[in-house]
Amino acid sequence: MRYAVLGTGIVGRTLAAKLDSLGHDVVIGTRDPAATLARTETTPTGVGPYAAWQEEHPRVRLSTFAEAAAHADCLVNATSGKASIDALTAADAAHLDGKVLLDVANPLDFSRGFPPGLDPVDSDSLGEQIQRAFPGLRVVKTLNTMNCLVMVDPGRVAGEHHVFLSGDDAEAKKTARELLHSFGWPESGVLDLGGIETARGTEMLLPIWLRLMGALGHTDFNFHIQGAGGPGAWGGH
């Protein structure tokens, strides 16, 4: 399948590398490819220059948001939450209609420093905002409640744990579920919460996730919902 991963940060790179390893045709979208390749600095969190990563993954191409979206069958939103609507606007709605978008971003608000808050929160979500702004997209919120290494390798966390799905389109959720299985998520670990409005709940897990990271001192953890396997608990079956 042809995938466009929007976003050149560590999340986008990790997902693109995994998709590439599985044999998919992968393009990473960015606002200005030349500027992205020209950067030489390492981020405060230790993420190195994109150009060095690109050399290690020669099959993954870099292009504009619009070019990436036009090429893809399925898109992954790995931009920062504040930039997601702008990135998808740059991708052009004409290149989005009818396609599945896996939204792994969170609307983190750093206006008051760290740890960040959320904007929107409680009565809305980034997933819903994207779906309203681009009604032709089939948005599925997933993988936004864990570190990116756990996203693509759930075995990093011992025992049972869960990844969530939120979205209004059953076929889009099926596509998402199949991709999650290819990443190593078992059927019993995929919990369908319902419509896209349920993304509010998973996005609101981020504040507790950040505090758990601080308390544990690492990111190899995830949420396990005890009792989730009861009768009728799994949507999409």
LUMRO-328634 format. One record per residue (C-alpha): residue in three letters; x, y, z. Coordinates in steps of 0.25 Angstrom, whole numbers, padded with zeros to 4 digits, always signed. Each point is the difference from the previous one (the first is absolute). Layout:
BEGIN
ALAXYZ...
END
This chain:
BEGIN
MET+0000+0000+0000ARG+0004+0014-0002TYR+0002+0008+0013ALA+0002+0015+0002VAL+0005+0003+0014LEU-0002+0015+0003GLY+0011+0005+0010THR+0015-0002+0000GLY+0002-0001+0015ILE+0003-0012+0008VAL-0014-0006-0001GLY-0001+0002-0015ARG+0014-0006-0002THR-0003-0012+0009LEU-0013-0003-0007ALA+0006+0002-0014ALA+0011-0009+0003LYS-0009-0011+0005LEU-0009+0001-0012ASP+0012+0000-0009SER+0005-0013+0007LEU-0014-0006-0003GLY+0002+0002-0015HIS-0009+0012-0002ASP+0002+0012-0009VAL+0003+0011+0010VAL+0001+0015-0002ILE+0002+0010+0011GLY-0007+0014-0002THR+0006+0013+0005ARG-0003+0014-0003ASP+0013+0003-0006PRO+0009-0012-0004ALA+0012+0008-0003ALA+0000+0007+0014THR-0002-0013+0007LEU+0012-0006-0007ALA+0008+0012+0003ARG-0002+0000+0015THR+0013-0005+0008GLU-0004+0002+0014THR-0004-0011+0010THR-0013+0003+0008PRO+0000+0002+0015THR-0006-0014+0001GLY+0012-0006-0008VAL-0007-0001-0013GLY+0011+0001-0011PRO-0001+0007-0013TYR-0010-0006-0010ALA+0011-0001-0011ALA+0008-0010+0008TRP-0013-0008+0002GLN-0003+0001-0015GLU+0013-0006-0003GLU-0003-0012+0008HIS-0013-0002-0006PRO+0002+0002-0015ARG-0013-0006-0005VAL-0008+0010+0008ARG-0002+0013-0008LEU-0002+0014+0005SER-0010+0009-0007THR-0010+0011+0003PHE-0013-0002+0007ALA-0008+0001-0013GLU+0009-0009-0008ALA+0001-0011+0011ALA-0016+0001+0002ALA-0002-0001-0015HIS+0009-0013-0001ALA-0006-0007+0012ASP-0011-0010+0002CYS+0000+0002+0015LEU+0006+0011+0008VAL+0006+0001+0014ASN-0001+0013+0008ALA+0013+0001+0008THR+0001+0015+0001SER-0001+0008+0013GLY-0014+0002+0004LYS+0000+0015-0002ALA+0005-0002-0014SER-0009-0011-0005ILE-0011+0008-0006ASP+0010+0009-0007ALA+0008-0012-0006LEU-0013-0006-0005THR-0004+0013-0006ALA+0013+0000-0007ALA-0002-0014-0005ASP-0013+0005-0007ALA-0014-0006+0002ALA+0000-0005-0014HIS+0011-0010+0003LEU-0007-0004+0013ASP-0014-0004-0004GLY-0003-0014+0002LYS+0013-0004+0007VAL+0002-0005+0014LEU+0008+0008+0009LEU+0006-0006+0013ASP+0001+0011+0010VAL+0011-0002+0010ALA+0002+0014+0004ASN-0004+0007+0013PRO-0004+0015+0002LEU+0011+0003+0010ASP+0000+0014+0005PHE+0013+0005+0005SER-0004+0015+0002ARG+0002-0002+0015GLY+0012-0008-0001PHE+0002-0015+0004PRO-0007-0008+0002PRO-0009+0004-0011GLY-0015+0001+0001LEU-0010-0003-0011ASP-0007+0009-0010PRO-0011-0004-0004VAL-0004-0009+0012ASP-0013-0006+0007SER-0010+0005-0010ASP+0008-0002-0013SER+0012-0007-0005LEU+0010+0001-0011GLY-0005-0012-0006GLU-0014+0006-0001GLN+0006+0014-0005ILE+0007-0008-0012GLN-0013-0007-0003ARG-0008+0013-0001ALA+0010+0007-0007PHE+0002-0011-0011PRO-0013-0007-0001GLY+0005-0008-0012LEU+0010-0007+0009ARG-0002-0012+0008VAL+0006+0003+0013VAL+0004-0011+0010LYS+0007+0004+0013THR+0010-0010+0005LEU+0014-0002+0005ASN+0000+0013+0007THR+0000-0005+0015MET+0014-0006-0001ASN+0015+0003-0003CYS+0003-0002-0015LEU+0009-0012+0002VAL-0011-0007+0007MET-0010+0004-0012VAL+0009-0009-0009ASP+0005-0010+0009PRO-0011-0003+0011GLY+0009-0011+0005ARG+0009+0010+0007VAL-0011+0000+0011ALA-0001-0013+0007GLY-0014-0006+0002GLU-0014+0004-0006HIS-0002+0014-0003HIS-0009+0008-0010VAL-0001+0009-0011PHE-0013+0008-0003LEU-0008+0003-0013SER-0009+0012-0001GLY-0007+0003-0013ASP-0013+0001-0008ASP+0003-0009-0012ALA+0000-0015+0002GLU+0009-0003-0012ALA+0010+0010+0004LYS+0001-0006+0014LYS+0002-0014-0007THR+0011+0006-0008ALA+0006+0005+0013ARG-0002-0013+0007GLU+0007-0007-0011LEU+0012+0009+0001LEU+0001-0001+0015HIS+0000-0015-0001SER+0012+0001-0010PHE+0007+0008+0011GLY-0002-0011+0010TRP-0012+0004+0007PRO-0009-0013+0003GLU-0015+0001-0003SER-0002-0001+0015GLY+0008+0013+0002VAL-0008+0009-0009LEU-0012+0007+0007ASP-0010+0007-0009LEU-0006+0011+0008GLY-0010+0005-0010GLY-0002+0013-0008ILE+0010+0011-0002GLU-0005+0007+0012THR+0006-0011+0009ALA+0014+0006-0004ARG-0003+0010+0011GLY+0003-0011+0010THR+0013-0005-0006GLU+0005+0014-0002MET-0002+0003+0014LEU+0008-0012+0004LEU+0013+0008-0004PRO+0001+0008+0013ILE+0000-0012+0009TRP+0009-0007-0011LEU+0010+0012+0002ARG+0000-0002+0015LEU+0002-0015-0001MET+0012+0003-0008GLY+0006+0009+0010ALA-0003-0010+0012LEU+0005-0012-0008GLY+0012+0007-0006HIS-0003-0007-0014THR-0010-0002-0011ASP-0001-0015-0001PHE-0014-0001+0006ASN-0015+0001-0004PHE-0014-0002+0004HIS-0006-0013+0003ILE-0016+0000+0002GLN-0003-0011+0010GLY-0013-0007-0004ALA+0000+0005-0014GLY-0001-0014-0007GLY-0014-0002+0006PRO-0013-0003-0009GLY-0002+0011-0010ALA+0012+0008+0004TRP+0007+0000-0013GLY-0006+0009-0011GLY+0002-0003-0014HIS-0001-0015+0001
END
